[in-house]
Amino acid sequence: MTIIDPDITVAQTLPSKFYTDQDTFKSILSGFREHWHFAGHVSQLSKSQPIDNPLREPMLLTLDEGTVHCLSNVCTHRGMLVCTESSNGRRLQCAYHGRTFNLDGTFRSMPEFSEVENFPTLADDLCSYPLEEWKGILFNSISGQNFGSFISAIEDRVGWLPIENFKHDSSRHRDYQINANWALYVDNYLEGFHIPFVHGDLHQVLDYDGYTTELFEGGVLQIGIANEGEPHFDLPAGHQDEGKKIAAYYFWLYPGLMLNFYPWGLSVNLVIPESVDKTRIVYHGFVGDENQIGLGAGADLDKVEEEDQFVVEGCQRGVESQAYERGRYSPTKETGVHHFHRIMTGQPIS
């Protein structure tokens, strides 16, 4: 068992096998089913649409007379995917043999099955999965529990924002494939240590000395402070950050969900492991204030992403080297990375 010392001043980072070993990769992914994942936002819902997240279980969202369902996306006849793209049809129909389902997942009809005995049964319905909504954002899971605890840190900090009124902006959608382990991408996200060295333009709009990291159960919050003259949130009276010029709230929720709040709205980043050394990064954008687009810390996310991918892919090549096994943490700048590594290795967080 790998131990990450709770004392960051003496702790060593993850062994390289966490980024390179296939069995370790599979073992970690098996635990994803216990966590909550981003499924969508109400502003982007169709009558039915596949869910894109790291669960490796085909699922879809359906909107049935105002009620949203999270269903299996596997036909109960021969296992074909039922929904391969968004649709506004009034029912679901498998493209393989025509089996149809209602939008709540119940079986509706099937050609050439009139002579089948004891048919249909409940086993012919699409099964349902846990689904929760918070301020217009939908989260799904396979066996996740305690959603209130999962979302509480975000509610406390940005619950005052009218997130349910944000509008999906399809022009902000991105889908990248990077040649690196998913955990290396999360490592990079969880510290502002690299900003002066990697993100020159971002460094110009953020106060590096004012950048802070806060830890909570199952996640990390990083707070970017705006330099003089740069856009920042107009916080409500009595807010715990009142008086601070907050340029961005960067939330990470285990394992790979990033909710980045800017004065213009919300950028959702999904980290989707494909293999031990390949990862998909999916972006969704939801706009709350069009007048703030293109300004401040959330201005050029494409450039920031390109710069991040360069260093993360370089790290993948490095951790595969026989010359590297483990490193050390900066106690002032890498508390978020240390927290992530302790969560991933299953150690209790005090």
C-alpha atoms as a printed R data frame, in Angstrom:
    type eleno elety resid chain resno       x       y       z
1   ATOM     1    CA   MET     A     1   0.000   0.000   0.000
2   ATOM     2    CA   THR     A     2   1.315   3.416  -0.980
3   ATOM     3    CA   ILE     A     3   1.373   5.920   1.884
4   ATOM     4    CA   ILE     A     4   1.439   9.671   1.333
5   ATOM     5    CA   ASP     A     5   2.592  11.172   4.619
6   ATOM     6    CA   PRO     A     6   0.003  13.597   6.016
7   ATOM     7    CA   ASP     A     7   2.853  15.964   6.885
8   ATOM     8    CA   ILE     A     8   3.536  17.664   3.555
9   ATOM     9    CA   THR     A     9   6.963  18.847   4.708
10  ATOM    10    CA   VAL     A    10   8.243  15.258   4.776
11  ATOM    11    CA   ALA     A    11   5.879  13.610   2.263
12  ATOM    12    CA   GLN     A    12   6.924  12.117  -1.054
13  ATOM    13    CA   THR     A    13   4.706  12.356  -4.131
14  ATOM    14    CA   LEU     A    14   3.003   9.426  -5.839
15  ATOM    15    CA   PRO     A    15   5.280   6.673  -7.146
16  ATOM    16    CA   SER     A    16   5.577   6.717 -10.920
17  ATOM    17    CA   LYS     A    17   3.545   3.499 -11.242
18  ATOM    18    CA   PHE     A    18   0.375   5.526 -10.573
19  ATOM    19    CA   TYR     A    19   0.960   7.182 -13.956
20  ATOM    20    CA   THR     A    20   2.374   4.240 -15.903
21  ATOM    21    CA   ASP     A    21   1.090   0.884 -14.588
22  ATOM    22    CA   GLN     A    22  -1.984  -0.644 -16.237
23  ATOM    23    CA   ASP     A    23  -3.161  -2.603 -13.192
24  ATOM    24    CA   THR     A    24  -2.896   0.458 -10.952
25  ATOM    25    CA   PHE     A    25  -4.826   2.475 -13.525
26  ATOM    26    CA   LYS     A    26  -7.668  -0.070 -13.635
27  ATOM    27    CA   SER     A    27  -7.825  -0.336  -9.856
28  ATOM    28    CA   ILE     A    28  -8.216   3.414  -9.416
29  ATOM    29    CA   LEU     A    29 -10.872   3.692 -12.129
30  ATOM    30    CA   SER     A    30 -12.986   1.023 -10.468
31  ATOM    31    CA   GLY     A    31 -13.577   3.448  -7.599
32  ATOM    32    CA   PHE     A    32 -15.045   6.170  -9.826
33  ATOM    33    CA   ARG     A    33 -18.518   4.595  -9.595
34  ATOM    34    CA   GLU     A    34 -18.781   5.695  -5.963
35  ATOM    35    CA   HIS     A    35 -18.460   9.394  -6.819
36  ATOM    36    CA   TRP     A    36 -20.647  12.079  -8.412
37  ATOM    37    CA   HIS     A    37 -19.894  13.287 -11.938
38  ATOM    38    CA   PHE     A    38 -21.049  16.141 -14.157
39  ATOM    39    CA   ALA     A    39 -23.886  15.049 -16.437
40  ATOM    40    CA   GLY     A    40 -25.049  18.374 -17.923
41  ATOM    41    CA   HIS     A    41 -26.781  21.677 -17.341
42  ATOM    42    CA   VAL     A    42 -30.480  22.324 -17.793
43  ATOM    43    CA   SER     A    43 -29.742  24.863 -20.538
44  ATOM    44    CA   GLN     A    44 -28.314  22.158 -22.818
45  ATOM    45    CA   LEU     A    45 -30.914  19.428 -22.323
46  ATOM    46    CA   SER     A    46 -32.612  17.699 -25.239
47  ATOM    47    CA   LYS     A    47 -35.364  15.117 -24.876
48  ATOM    48    CA   SER     A    48 -32.595  12.523 -24.818
49  ATOM    49    CA   GLN     A    49 -28.802  12.724 -24.953
50  ATOM    50    CA   PRO     A    50 -25.828  10.501 -24.086
51  ATOM    51    CA   ILE     A    51 -23.767  11.377 -21.017
52  ATOM    52    CA   ASP     A    52 -20.049  11.979 -21.481
53  ATOM    53    CA   ASN     A    53 -18.108  11.430 -18.254
54  ATOM    54    CA   PRO     A    54 -15.488   9.065 -16.756
55  ATOM    55    CA   LEU     A    55 -17.837   6.351 -15.468
56  ATOM    56    CA   ARG     A    56 -17.299   4.002 -18.430
57  ATOM    57    CA   GLU     A    57 -20.941   3.013 -18.162
58  ATOM    58    CA   PRO     A    58 -23.196   3.990 -21.099
59  ATOM    59    CA   MET     A    59 -25.832   6.371 -19.734
60  ATOM    60    CA   LEU     A    60 -28.218   8.965 -21.085
61  ATOM    61    CA   LEU     A    61 -30.302  11.850 -19.802
62  ATOM    62    CA   THR     A    62 -33.940  12.154 -20.798
63  ATOM    63    CA   LEU     A    63 -36.368  15.021 -20.276
64  ATOM    64    CA   ASP     A    64 -39.864  13.655 -19.786
65  ATOM    65    CA   GLU     A    65 -42.561  16.289 -19.180
66  ATOM    66    CA   GLY     A    66 -40.251  18.384 -17.024
67  ATOM    67    CA   THR     A    67 -38.637  15.461 -15.176
68  ATOM    68    CA   VAL     A    68 -35.019  14.555 -15.918
69  ATOM    69    CA   HIS     A    69 -34.010  10.886 -15.760
70  ATOM    70    CA   CYS     A    70 -30.592   9.239 -15.834
71  ATOM    71    CA   LEU     A    71 -30.976   5.890 -17.621
72  ATOM    72    CA   SER     A    72 -28.882   3.052 -18.923
73  ATOM    73    CA   ASN     A    73 -28.022   3.639 -22.570
74  ATOM    74    CA   VAL     A    74 -27.913  -0.101 -23.294
75  ATOM    75    CA   CYS     A    75 -30.812  -1.757 -25.109
76  ATOM    76    CA   THR     A    76 -32.272  -4.639 -23.106
77  ATOM    77    CA   HIS     A    77 -32.534  -6.791 -26.255
78  ATOM    78    CA   ARG     A    78 -28.978  -7.281 -27.524
79  ATOM    79    CA   GLY     A    79 -26.949  -4.594 -25.783
80  ATOM    80    CA   MET     A    80 -26.802  -1.991 -28.573
81  ATOM    81    CA   LEU     A    81 -26.446   1.644 -27.507
82  ATOM    82    CA   VAL     A    82 -29.905   3.198 -27.598
83  ATOM    83    CA   CYS     A    83 -28.917   6.856 -27.937
84  ATOM    84    CA   THR     A    84 -25.808   7.863 -29.887
85  ATOM    85    CA   GLU     A    85 -26.642  11.562 -30.299
86  ATOM    86    CA   SER     A    86 -28.987  14.155 -28.841
87  ATOM    87    CA   SER     A    87 -32.595  13.964 -29.976
88  ATOM    88    CA   ASN     A    88 -35.898  15.717 -29.345
89  ATOM    89    CA   GLY     A    89 -37.973  12.645 -30.212
90  ATOM    90    CA   ARG     A    90 -40.847  11.684 -27.921
91  ATOM    91    CA   ARG     A    91 -39.481   8.193 -27.327
92  ATOM    92    CA   LEU     A    92 -36.266   6.182 -27.482
93  ATOM    93    CA   GLN     A    93 -35.744   3.648 -30.238
94  ATOM    94    CA   CYS     A    94 -32.839   1.257 -30.650
95  ATOM    95    CA   ALA     A    95 -31.424   1.545 -34.185
96  ATOM    96    CA   TYR     A    96 -30.532  -2.163 -34.274
97  ATOM    97    CA   HIS     A    97 -33.910  -3.949 -34.109
98  ATOM    98    CA   GLY     A    98 -36.390  -1.187 -33.335
99  ATOM    99    CA   ARG     A    99 -37.090  -1.808 -29.641
100 ATOM   100    CA   THR     A   100 -38.625   1.355 -28.212
101 ATOM   101    CA   PHE     A   101 -38.788   2.827 -24.723
102 ATOM   102    CA   ASN     A   102 -40.628   5.711 -23.122
103 ATOM   103    CA   LEU     A   103 -38.532   8.648 -21.939
104 ATOM   104    CA   ASP     A   104 -38.758   7.364 -18.369
105 ATOM   105    CA   GLY     A   105 -37.032   4.152 -19.512
106 ATOM   106    CA   THR     A   106 -40.048   1.848 -19.470
107 ATOM   107    CA   PHE     A   107 -40.371  -0.663 -22.285
108 ATOM   108    CA   ARG     A   108 -42.840   0.396 -25.000
109 ATOM   109    CA   SER     A   109 -42.759  -2.013 -27.942
110 ATOM   110    CA   MET     A   110 -40.686  -4.535 -29.911
111 ATOM   111    CA   PRO     A   111 -41.289  -5.958 -33.396
112 ATOM   112    CA   GLU     A   112 -41.361  -9.737 -33.957
113 ATOM   113    CA   PHE     A   113 -41.794 -10.552 -30.262
114 ATOM   114    CA   SER     A   114 -45.510 -11.397 -30.196
115 ATOM   115    CA   GLU     A   115 -44.792 -15.088 -29.621
116 ATOM   116    CA   VAL     A   116 -42.292 -14.600 -26.807
117 ATOM   117    CA   GLU     A   117 -43.664 -15.905 -23.511
118 ATOM   118    CA   ASN     A   118 -43.564 -13.902 -20.269
119 ATOM   119    CA   PHE     A   119 -42.686 -10.753 -22.151
120 ATOM   120    CA   PRO     A   120 -42.214  -7.933 -21.366
121 ATOM   121    CA   THR     A   121 -41.014  -7.907 -17.763
122 ATOM   122    CA   LEU     A   122 -39.342  -5.242 -15.632
123 ATOM   123    CA   ALA     A   123 -36.027  -6.549 -16.949
124 ATOM   124    CA   ASP     A   124 -36.969  -5.113 -20.352
125 ATOM   125    CA   ASP     A   125 -37.031  -1.559 -18.985
126 ATOM   126    CA   LEU     A   126 -33.903   0.578 -19.016
127 ATOM   127    CA   CYS     A   127 -32.463   0.746 -15.513
128 ATOM   128    CA   SER     A   128 -32.139   4.074 -13.708
129 ATOM   129    CA   TYR     A   129 -29.134   5.639 -12.000
130 ATOM   130    CA   PRO     A   130 -28.824   8.262  -9.241
131 ATOM   131    CA   LEU     A   131 -29.243  11.838 -10.494
132 ATOM   132    CA   GLU     A   132 -29.091  15.106  -8.558
133 ATOM   133    CA   GLU     A   133 -29.527  18.743  -9.558
134 ATOM   134    CA   TRP     A   134 -27.843  21.748  -7.974
135 ATOM   135    CA   LYS     A   135 -28.686  25.198  -9.348
136 ATOM   136    CA   GLY     A   136 -29.300  23.824 -12.833
137 ATOM   137    CA   ILE     A   137 -26.230  21.555 -12.912
138 ATOM   138    CA   LEU     A   138 -26.969  17.833 -13.138
139 ATOM   139    CA   PHE     A   139 -24.763  15.217 -11.485
140 ATOM   140    CA   ASN     A   140 -24.982  11.457 -11.921
141 ATOM   141    CA   SER     A   141 -23.416   8.419 -10.329
142 ATOM   142    CA   ILE     A   142 -23.621   4.642 -10.146
143 ATOM   143    CA   SER     A   143 -23.514   4.261  -6.384
144 ATOM   144    CA   GLY     A   144 -22.791   7.778  -5.114
145 ATOM   145    CA   GLN     A   145 -24.214   8.921  -1.787
146 ATOM   146    CA   ASN     A   146 -24.230  12.046   0.406
147 ATOM   147    CA   PHE     A   147 -24.744  14.492  -2.433
148 ATOM   148    CA   GLY     A   148 -25.295  17.323   0.045
149 ATOM   149    CA   SER     A   149 -21.812  16.811   1.453
150 ATOM   150    CA   PHE     A   150 -20.372  16.557  -2.059
151 ATOM   151    CA   ILE     A   151 -21.757  19.946  -3.140
152 ATOM   152    CA   SER     A   152 -21.579  21.859   0.160
153 ATOM   153    CA   ALA     A   153 -18.216  23.584  -0.359
154 ATOM   154    CA   ILE     A   154 -19.360  24.932  -3.733
155 ATOM   155    CA   GLU     A   155 -22.733  26.005  -2.365
156 ATOM   156    CA   ASP     A   156 -21.025  27.916   0.431
157 ATOM   157    CA   ARG     A   157 -18.784  29.886  -1.935
158 ATOM   158    CA   VAL     A   158 -20.750  30.464  -5.144
159 ATOM   159    CA   GLY     A   159 -24.322  29.495  -4.266
160 ATOM   160    CA   TRP     A   160 -25.276  33.168  -4.608
161 ATOM   161    CA   LEU     A   161 -24.621  33.057  -8.372
162 ATOM   162    CA   PRO     A   162 -27.697  32.474 -10.615
163 ATOM   163    CA   ILE     A   163 -26.093  29.401 -12.171
164 ATOM   164    CA   GLU     A   164 -29.471  27.918 -13.095
165 ATOM   165    CA   ASN     A   165 -29.935  30.892 -15.466
166 ATOM   166    CA   PHE     A   166 -26.579  30.482 -17.214
167 ATOM   167    CA   LYS     A   167 -26.868  29.610 -20.903
168 ATOM   168    CA   HIS     A   168 -24.990  26.847 -22.649
169 ATOM   169    CA   ASP     A   169 -22.568  28.262 -25.243
170 ATOM   170    CA   SER     A   170 -21.790  25.543 -27.783
171 ATOM   171    CA   SER     A   171 -18.934  27.635 -29.230
172 ATOM   172    CA   ARG     A   172 -17.025  26.986 -26.011
173 ATOM   173    CA   HIS     A   173 -17.189  23.212 -26.332
174 ATOM   174    CA   ARG     A   174 -13.801  21.528 -26.720
175 ATOM   175    CA   ASP     A   175 -12.736  17.890 -26.849
176 ATOM   176    CA   TYR     A   176  -9.008  17.247 -26.561
177 ATOM   177    CA   GLN     A   177  -7.018  14.025 -26.488
178 ATOM   178    CA   ILE     A   178  -3.718  14.242 -24.623
179 ATOM   179    CA   ASN     A   179  -0.926  11.704 -24.354
180 ATOM   180    CA   ALA     A   180  -0.733  11.574 -20.585
181 ATOM   181    CA   ASN     A   181  -2.231   9.851 -17.570
182 ATOM   182    CA   TRP     A   182  -5.342  11.545 -16.185
183 ATOM   183    CA   ALA     A   183  -3.790  12.074 -12.741
184 ATOM   184    CA   LEU     A   184  -0.935  14.123 -14.213
185 ATOM   185    CA   TYR     A   185  -3.522  16.491 -15.668
186 ATOM   186    CA   VAL     A   186  -5.202  16.817 -12.267
187 ATOM   187    CA   ASP     A   187  -1.816  17.340 -10.578
188 ATOM   188    CA   ASN     A   188  -1.143  20.265 -12.876
189 ATOM   189    CA   TYR     A   189  -4.582  21.797 -12.324
190 ATOM   190    CA   LEU     A   190  -4.278  21.703  -8.540
191 ATOM   191    CA   GLU     A   191  -1.495  24.227  -8.146
192 ATOM   192    CA   GLY     A   192  -0.819  27.784  -9.227
193 ATOM   193    CA   PHE     A   193   2.896  27.193  -8.682
194 ATOM   194    CA   HIS     A   194   3.491  26.809 -12.432
195 ATOM   195    CA   ILE     A   195   1.563  29.909 -13.558
196 ATOM   196    CA   PRO     A   196   4.553  32.318 -13.825
197 ATOM   197    CA   PHE     A   197   6.554  29.726 -15.730
198 ATOM   198    CA   VAL     A   198   3.897  28.298 -18.044
199 ATOM   199    CA   HIS     A   199   1.066  30.861 -18.375
200 ATOM   200    CA   GLY     A   200   2.608  34.254 -19.080
201 ATOM   201    CA   ASP     A   201  -0.647  35.958 -20.084
202 ATOM   202    CA   LEU     A   202  -2.593  34.548 -17.133
203 ATOM   203    CA   HIS     A   203   0.188  35.647 -14.805
204 ATOM   204    CA   GLN     A   204  -0.378  39.223 -15.980
205 ATOM   205    CA   VAL     A   205  -3.985  39.295 -14.738
206 ATOM   206    CA   LEU     A   206  -3.622  37.288 -11.484
207 ATOM   207    CA   ASP     A   207  -1.888  38.309  -8.273
208 ATOM   208    CA   TYR     A   208   0.505  35.395  -7.782
209 ATOM   209    CA   ASP     A   209   1.215  36.231  -4.141
210 ATOM   210    CA   GLY     A   210  -2.518  36.410  -3.421
211 ATOM   211    CA   TYR     A   211  -3.309  33.022  -4.981
212 ATOM   212    CA   THR     A   212  -4.692  30.686  -2.317
213 ATOM   213    CA   THR     A   213  -5.613  27.006  -1.992
214 ATOM   214    CA   GLU     A   214  -8.279  25.608   0.336
215 ATOM   215    CA   LEU     A   215  -8.862  21.908   0.994
216 ATOM   216    CA   PHE     A   216 -12.167  20.237   1.739
217 ATOM   217    CA   GLU     A   217 -13.444  16.680   1.843
218 ATOM   218    CA   GLY     A   218 -13.264  15.281  -1.672
219 ATOM   219    CA   GLY     A   219 -11.967  18.418  -3.335
220 ATOM   220    CA   VAL     A   220  -9.878  21.558  -3.580
221 ATOM   221    CA   LEU     A   221 -10.697  25.229  -4.116
222 ATOM   222    CA   GLN     A   222  -8.121  27.551  -5.644
223 ATOM   223    CA   ILE     A   223  -8.840  31.283  -5.579
224 ATOM   224    CA   GLY     A   224  -7.296  33.635  -8.122
225 ATOM   225    CA   ILE     A   225  -7.053  37.298  -7.094
226 ATOM   226    CA   ALA     A   226  -7.256  39.920  -9.841
227 ATOM   227    CA   ASN     A   227  -4.416  42.329 -10.413
228 ATOM   228    CA   GLU     A   228  -5.283  46.017 -10.341
229 ATOM   229    CA   GLY     A   229  -7.743  46.968 -13.071
230 ATOM   230    CA   GLU     A   230  -8.644  43.381 -13.996
231 ATOM   231    CA   PRO     A   231 -12.217  41.980 -13.851
232 ATOM   232    CA   HIS     A   232 -13.400  40.404 -10.614
233 ATOM   233    CA   PHE     A   233 -16.628  39.251  -8.983
234 ATOM   234    CA   ASP     A   234 -19.031  41.751  -7.455
235 ATOM   235    CA   LEU     A   235 -19.547  39.781  -4.266
236 ATOM   236    CA   PRO     A   236 -22.730  40.165  -2.194
237 ATOM   237    CA   ALA     A   237 -22.629  41.865   1.190
238 ATOM   238    CA   GLY     A   238 -21.644  39.496   3.955
239 ATOM   239    CA   HIS     A   239 -19.864  37.048   1.652
240 ATOM   240    CA   GLN     A   240 -16.837  35.435   3.290
241 ATOM   241    CA   ASP     A   241 -14.584  36.874   0.567
242 ATOM   242    CA   GLU     A   242 -16.103  40.361   0.736
243 ATOM   243    CA   GLY     A   243 -13.455  42.980   0.020
244 ATOM   244    CA   LYS     A   244 -11.317  40.651  -2.100
245 ATOM   245    CA   LYS     A   245 -10.985  41.056  -5.868
246 ATOM   246    CA   ILE     A   246 -11.739  37.470  -6.858
247 ATOM   247    CA   ALA     A   247 -10.900  36.831 -10.508
248 ATOM   248    CA   ALA     A   248 -11.763  33.119 -10.453
249 ATOM   249    CA   TYR     A   249 -12.933  30.318  -8.231
250 ATOM   250    CA   TYR     A   250 -11.349  27.050  -9.400
251 ATOM   251    CA   PHE     A   251 -13.084  24.004  -7.885
252 ATOM   252    CA   TRP     A   252 -11.838  20.447  -8.317
253 ATOM   253    CA   LEU     A   253 -13.988  17.519  -7.181
254 ATOM   254    CA   TYR     A   254 -12.549  14.012  -7.074
255 ATOM   255    CA   PRO     A   255 -11.798  12.363  -9.395
256 ATOM   256    CA   GLY     A   256 -11.745  14.636 -12.447
257 ATOM   257    CA   LEU     A   257 -14.403  17.360 -12.347
258 ATOM   258    CA   MET     A   258 -13.338  20.997 -12.558
259 ATOM   259    CA   LEU     A   259 -15.859  23.817 -12.125
260 ATOM   260    CA   ASN     A   260 -14.210  27.120 -12.989
261 ATOM   261    CA   PHE     A   261 -16.266  30.193 -12.112
262 ATOM   262    CA   TYR     A   262 -15.371  33.509 -13.752
263 ATOM   263    CA   PRO     A   263 -17.225  36.849 -13.858
264 ATOM   264    CA   TRP     A   264 -18.545  35.799 -17.299
265 ATOM   265    CA   GLY     A   265 -19.900  32.415 -16.130
266 ATOM   266    CA   LEU     A   266 -18.804  28.791 -15.728
267 ATOM   267    CA   SER     A   267 -16.299  26.620 -17.578
268 ATOM   268    CA   VAL     A   268 -16.683  22.908 -16.835
269 ATOM   269    CA   ASN     A   269 -13.649  20.704 -17.490
270 ATOM   270    CA   LEU     A   270 -14.064  16.931 -17.515
271 ATOM   271    CA   VAL     A   271 -11.018  14.679 -17.181
272 ATOM   272    CA   ILE     A   272 -11.894  11.363 -18.830
273 ATOM   273    CA   PRO     A   273  -9.273   8.585 -18.629
274 ATOM   274    CA   GLU     A   274  -8.995   6.599 -21.868
275 ATOM   275    CA   SER     A   275  -5.989   4.435 -21.030
276 ATOM   276    CA   VAL     A   276  -3.041   4.553 -18.688
277 ATOM   277    CA   ASP     A   277  -1.299   7.171 -20.871
278 ATOM   278    CA   LYS     A   278  -4.194   8.764 -22.793
279 ATOM   279    CA   THR     A   279  -6.850  11.153 -21.497
280 ATOM   280    CA   ARG     A   280  -9.747  13.117 -22.981
281 ATOM   281    CA   ILE     A   281 -10.324  16.649 -21.727
282 ATOM   282    CA   VAL     A   282 -13.836  17.948 -22.439
283 ATOM   283    CA   TYR     A   283 -14.854  21.589 -21.940
284 ATOM   284    CA   HIS     A   284 -18.384  22.979 -21.592
285 ATOM   285    CA   GLY     A   285 -19.135  26.708 -21.264
286 ATOM   286    CA   PHE     A   286 -22.142  28.350 -19.610
287 ATOM   287    CA   VAL     A   287 -22.460  32.134 -19.878
288 ATOM   288    CA   GLY     A   288 -23.981  34.337 -17.209
289 ATOM   289    CA   ASP     A   289 -22.689  37.794 -18.237
290 ATOM   290    CA   GLU     A   290 -21.845  38.285 -21.908
291 ATOM   291    CA   ASN     A   291 -20.228  41.656 -21.157
292 ATOM   292    CA   GLN     A   292 -17.405  39.900 -19.292
293 ATOM   293    CA   ILE     A   293 -16.488  37.450 -22.061
294 ATOM   294    CA   GLY     A   294 -12.903  37.757 -23.268
295 ATOM   295    CA   LEU     A   295 -11.719  39.562 -20.151
296 ATOM   296    CA   GLY     A   296  -9.519  38.655 -17.204
297 ATOM   297    CA   ALA     A   297  -8.553  35.208 -15.944
298 ATOM   298    CA   GLY     A   298 -11.188  33.438 -18.037
299 ATOM   299    CA   ALA     A   299 -10.324  35.180 -21.296
300 ATOM   300    CA   ASP     A   300  -8.200  32.822 -23.401
301 ATOM   301    CA   LEU     A   301  -8.834  29.328 -22.081
302 ATOM   302    CA   ASP     A   302  -7.637  27.709 -25.319
303 ATOM   303    CA   LYS     A   303  -4.156  29.160 -24.856
304 ATOM   304    CA   VAL     A   304  -4.012  28.123 -21.214
305 ATOM   305    CA   GLU     A   305  -5.116  24.595 -22.171
306 ATOM   306    CA   GLU     A   306  -2.454  24.325 -24.873
307 ATOM   307    CA   GLU     A   307   0.221  25.411 -22.410
308 ATOM   308    CA   ASP     A   308  -0.998  22.934 -19.795
309 ATOM   309    CA   GLN     A   309  -1.050  20.062 -22.255
310 ATOM   310    CA   PHE     A   310   2.553  20.776 -23.244
311 ATOM   311    CA   VAL     A   311   3.835  20.370 -19.684
312 ATOM   312    CA   VAL     A   312   1.541  17.447 -18.788
313 ATOM   313    CA   GLU     A   313   2.635  15.434 -21.833
314 ATOM   314    CA   GLY     A   314   6.236  16.259 -20.983
315 ATOM   315    CA   CYS     A   315   5.663  14.945 -17.459
316 ATOM   316    CA   GLN     A   316   4.259  11.691 -18.855
317 ATOM   317    CA   ARG     A   317   7.444  11.088 -20.788
318 ATOM   318    CA   GLY     A   318   9.433  11.925 -17.679
319 ATOM   319    CA   VAL     A   319   7.626   9.638 -15.217
320 ATOM   320    CA   GLU     A   320   8.096   6.758 -17.656
321 ATOM   321    CA   SER     A   321  11.848   7.196 -17.312
322 ATOM   322    CA   GLN     A   322  13.868   4.816 -15.119
323 ATOM   323    CA   ALA     A   323  15.496   7.941 -13.665
324 ATOM   324    CA   TYR     A   324  12.282   9.064 -11.904
325 ATOM   325    CA   GLU     A   325  10.397   7.404  -9.059
326 ATOM   326    CA   ARG     A   326   9.004  10.027  -6.641
327 ATOM   327    CA   GLY     A   327   9.392  13.708  -5.869
328 ATOM   328    CA   ARG     A   328   8.593  16.102  -3.011
329 ATOM   329    CA   TYR     A   329   5.894  18.743  -2.460
330 ATOM   330    CA   SER     A   330   6.159  22.482  -1.992
331 ATOM   331    CA   PRO     A   331   4.454  23.078   1.397
332 ATOM   332    CA   THR     A   332   3.354  26.554   0.275
333 ATOM   333    CA   LYS     A   333   2.205  25.848  -3.290
334 ATOM   334    CA   GLU     A   334   1.291  22.154  -3.647
335 ATOM   335    CA   THR     A   335  -1.126  21.440  -0.803
336 ATOM   336    CA   GLY     A   336  -3.860  20.681  -3.371
337 ATOM   337    CA   VAL     A   337  -1.711  18.074  -5.121
338 ATOM   338    CA   HIS     A   338  -0.825  16.490  -1.774
339 ATOM   339    CA   HIS     A   339  -4.547  16.364  -0.857
340 ATOM   340    CA   PHE     A   340  -5.406  14.704  -4.205
341 ATOM   341    CA   HIS     A   341  -2.720  12.065  -3.779
342 ATOM   342    CA   ARG     A   342  -3.977  11.182  -0.308
343 ATOM   343    CA   ILE     A   343  -7.543  10.850  -1.591
344 ATOM   344    CA   MET     A   344  -6.427   8.690  -4.514
345 ATOM   345    CA   THR     A   345  -4.464   6.343  -2.266
346 ATOM   346    CA   GLY     A   346  -7.464   5.924   0.048
347 ATOM   347    CA   GLN     A   347  -6.001   7.578   3.117
348 ATOM   348    CA   PRO     A   348  -8.211   9.275   5.712
349 ATOM   349    CA   ILE     A   349  -8.249  13.052   5.417
350 ATOM   350    CA   SER     A   350  -8.294  14.896   8.714
